[in-house]
Amino acid sequence: MRDLTAHIRSIPDFPKPGIVFRDITPLLANGPAWRACIDRLVERYQGRVDTVVGIDARGFLVGGALAYSLGCGLTVVRKSGKLPAETLAADYGLEYGTDRLEIHRDAFAPGSRVLLVDDLLATGGTARAALGLIRQLQGEVVEVAFLVELLSLGGRQNLAPHEAFALMQFE
């Protein structure tokens, strides 16, 4: 399966006028396309990662499938108040206000090779907050991976010095 972009649905004016929402649910619903996504990521990261860190919530879908296929651990970064044990927290900016992400303090050992994953890279704010949490736990970030990148929003630059990879890119 070569062109995975055909499985991303574009919804104009959602969640508000002027925004084109890139919906991954058709990709998730198509078994061969979903397998192709995970297989391409596995090929890229096989043998390079100790744990995959998935960002709440669609990053859990990518992260879970990828960690399973790589045979490594899965760590979750959740929205505030969702994790039961002792956590570290990072605030990040939204269009109107701020939000908070948390990770368990014992999520992985210091020095672990970490792959951060999410479904979509827009401005990079959420991923940047998650990277801060990974740094606090002394993880070694291998790369930050996404299914989709929205190029016009410049999120990749906000993740420096970490390298970002996306399977698909849209203007």
Summary of the structure (lengths in Angstrom):
residues: 171
radius of gyration: 15.5
end to end distance: 21.9
largest distance: 44.3
contacts: 534
relative contact order: 0.16
helix: 33%
strand: 37%
